[in-house]
Amino acid sequence: MPEGFLGLDPEEMERVASRMDAEAQKLDQAIRQVTSQLRSTEWVGPDRTRFEKEWTSEHQVSIRRTVDLLRTNARELKRHAKEQRAASGR
């Protein structure tokens, strides 16, 4: 970066934002795959009931929260990149 530069490299921030979106998509897919596999597993009894409850009410929720945060931060980075372009005339 040039001496005295203040701001961010819009292209770099967009790459980071794209990576965040891609990783969020992977986590979303992982949730669907694990849920699908769990539903098709032959497992009967209180341990399954307890595990499914924990998966649905705790683990899945935590992963979805992470997905939401990644997507929110990606949007924020894209916004900053757009603002930097406008400010620098790029």
Protein Blocks (a to p, Z undefined) as FASTA:
>chain_A
ZZhiacddfklmmmmmmmmmmmmmmmmmmmmmmmmmmmmpccedjklmmmmmmmmmmmmm
mmmmmmmmmmmmmmmmmmmmmmmmmmnoZZ
